[in-house]
């Protein structure tokens, strides 16, 4: 018998610098709603109720590479990205440009039903922003 999952509670992302990450995720509409200094966890929420936890304990920049996405040859197990739905990928591209956030990939049309752009946060964590296309 499978365990019944009802919703996604939150996404946890390891980061190095709390303030730098807060500045980035605010551009995506997230605001800090709680800070737990003991474990170093910042809880963020956006107007749609999506929650993200920033785990502030990264201690290496891995020579400017994301160990799950950028190291050639060896592929490590782990979560590779968080994906968020947007109303318009085209508008998102414009908004990212205005905010000075570089698109690392895309827009990419996936199967004619989904248009996605990929960006990196300051710690090189991958964030996908995608639009479900009308048929």
Helices and strands as residue ranges (DSSP letters): E 11-15, H 18-27, E 31-36, E 41-45, E 51-56, G 62-64, E 81-85, H 89-99, E 103-110, E 114-120, E 126-132
